[in-house]
Amino acid sequence: MSKPEYTKTWNFKVASMFFGITIVIAVMYWAGMLREMFHVQPDYSTILIICTITGIIAGVIYAVKEKWWLGIVPGALGGAGAFAIFNWYMTIFERTVIIRIEAILVCLVGALPGIILYFVLRRLYIKNK
């Protein structure tokens, strides 16, 4: 007997896309591409808020099959964490070039507390249900 095959649902795909936007925004901010697009360098806190909002959207979309409100705080923590850790990483290690997979991994490490919190909240909600 073989294991059932895992299929990615629409909410996983869309939530991953929104989290990907957070990674793209972090890289664009670091590379100065936002300055070229808007002719002014956005403030760090403004970009942090935007990444937090995209994280919330990703968390809510991912959690929509259980209870959508379970994804709000973990999504905010994941989006803000990904952006903050990425900028910390680039500043501390004085990076001038970054590989795409490296940016993704650094952002995932930053989002890990939010991901863990989501699964803890989901486990508590299902246990109390």
PEDA-V652633 format. One record per helix or strand of 2 or more residues. SS is the DSSP state (@ for helix, = for strand). FROM is the first residue (numbers start at 0). TO is the last residue. If there is no record, write none. Layout:
# PEDA-V652633
[[SS FROM TO] [SS FROM TO]]
This chain:
# PEDA-V652633
[[@ 9 30] [@ 32 37] [@ 43 64] [@ 67 91] [@ 99 127]]
